[in-house]
């Protein structure tokens, strides 16, 4: 019966037990619904996340120089500052050709995360910003969709420009800042430079697949989905 | 229910933003561009229709004493399910809209419609009401987004191709080439200012319509009531 008569209502609907059971039942129903939704979408979401990761790696490591799936040739390594870095290795015919990894730095309003690809000589293949919360219309010129600025890193390395030049022009460095936004490009330049310094320290060992020489956590391909 | 009257109220006179001044949190957060406004409007409309249907279907089961937490549960579940479904099966759309979907729960318009309409009306009418309220919200979002985008950056529907697919890339226009931009309108403060002008414009139109109809007395009563004594 859809609408109980007033007599029915007074009989049980007004009691606190009914209210509690009703709310408990509603919570149980919605929680089950959400669990079902999670079960139905979990695999697809993990797949999409991996596709996204592969697409962003693909932007900084040209397809021509590798024939492996970089997402499967990854391992995570602990940094001195307590953070971790996940490095993806590109190989061609079994020979290592490049590394890709994400770098991060504090921007004007929140952390800027970027992914960069570096070849065996320590030259930058490409940098792309993955996530940021910079001011729209000012700081968001670091996105490749909005401006070519980020392409200015291509081919650069720690010696080109010299270390003193790894800053924005306002600080006497080599890289342009944007009109009205200096902090954002400064943060990106600093993050990229720290990424190159990381390569300087660990790059050759990582390219050689020598991950035992430091405190590292190799990530077996089978456990990737749980991370 | 008079569908025409319901639609007229939802879209104009009792519009969720311009008439009721609700839903301002998501409104001001996403209206930097017309495209973002459109995306938020579509997502919110979908949730309004779905939660309206659910609340209405369960209205005879849920007792008045626990209705508010029950409605909150329903709305939050619908939003979460939508978020997961978009992420899994409409990933391109999710990349653009994903940021806005969780913001929908902060939209008090949803609880407001569940309480004042869906909990008292049949399923079909509640879904229609959700659709109309959502459309009214969408129109304000797009109008505010377009205003801020045109004055703030000199473009209109920037990145629409990303949201709606390549076929809609033609919507992207640069109205003022070489425009340096007017940052105030891009920042949140500009959202408040633009919204104030939008509301003032609605009032001005209402007043003109009233005057044309010659209904001076009704207008006087309305404005006198709004003025602090």
Interface residues (C-beta under 8 A of the other chain):
Chain A: X2 X3 X4 X13 X14 X18 X19 X22 X23 X26 X27 X30 X33 X34 X37 X38 X40 X41 X44 X45 X48 X51 X52 X135 X136 X137 X138 X145 X180
Chain B: X32 X33 X60 X61 X62 X63 X65 X66 X69 X70 X73 X74 X76 X77 X80 X81 X84 X85 X87 X88 X89 X91 X94 X95 X152 X153 X159 X181 X183 X186 X187
